[in-house]
Amino acid sequence: MGEIGKKNNIDFVSIVPKKIISYIDNSSEESKIKSGNITNIVVDPLLVEGTKKYLIDFTFRSDFINLINFLRELEFQENVILIDDMNLKLAAQDSRNIKIDNSQGLLEVKFGITFYGKI
């Protein structure tokens, strides 16, 4: 992620790991769900043996063109990467919307990523 960001002039503000979920063989749980004995277990079809699921929140600054290039490169990665709740705003925007100085055309981008990677 860092190399792709550096290549596309992404200025990371924060990277916050939220959760790491490991694969658990729950084939017996799946059969209970199918037979009607529902439990509160969530079956994730993308979480398979030999992988982990990483939930990470990102905040960074970028111009629009570099943001698009960054997202395109993420799309073509070997691992499965899902983006949730993307929020864009002008990077220099005052919280009271009084002053906007965006001479560089920078955006502040916030989103969550679900990343499935090998152990």
Buried (B, 14 or more C-beta within 10 A) or exposed (E): BEEBBEEBBBBBEEBEEEEEBEBEEBEEBEEEEEEEEEEEEEEEEEBEEEBBBBBBBBBBBBBEEBBEBBBEBBEEEEEEBEBEEEEEEBBBBEEEEEEEEEEEEBBBBBBBBBBBBEE
